[in-house]
Amino acid sequence: MRRDRCHRGFSLIEVMCAMMLFGVAATGLLVAFVASGQFGVLSRRQATAMAVARTISGQLSRVAYNDARLNNVNAGNDASIGDPNGLFARAALPTGNDAPDSTLPVQTVGTENYEVYVNVALQMGDGVWDPTTLEMGRLYAVIVRYRVGQAWMRAVTVGYHYNPAAVGTGTIPLPL
């Protein structure tokens, strides 16, 4: 009995080529799936850090003006309170002129920890004669530092607290 050529099946080389192509495609899908999960973790951690920073920044805008968290104890960091060089995203915390003005308690969200630091810069000036005589307010940055794997990351928010002695308090008269 004679077999027709189109019924003889696949050769070993054809099967091996098909398996190799499937393996390459499956590996690509697996790498994409794992990377997607890692980016999801990174995105969630960044969103949580920003929420912590915004919450603390909102609290600082409403505390008493002489609250210790708003003290400018390191004038050396006044020009870079928002950490433009990413010093808080390094393994070692900044020191010297780059050190934070205050360190707040670690915030725990779920099982993850977020370190919180505040940098403050005084805003001076009262008018024409001497722009350095009156503290108009305090510009502050809340820096939240966290880890993703071995890498340190940070989220930063900036706020301002007016000096009630400089801008006054009370009600604004409404026109009748």
Secondary structure, DSSP 8 states (H G I E B T S, - for coil): ----GGGS---HHHHHHHHHHHHHHHHHHHHHHHHHHHHHHHHHHHHHHHHHHHHHHHHHTTS-TT-GGG----GGGGGGTT-TT-GGGSSS---GGGS-SEEEEEEEETTEEEEEEEEEEEEE--SSS-TTSSEEEEEEEEEEEEEETTEEEEEEEEEEEE-HHHH--S------
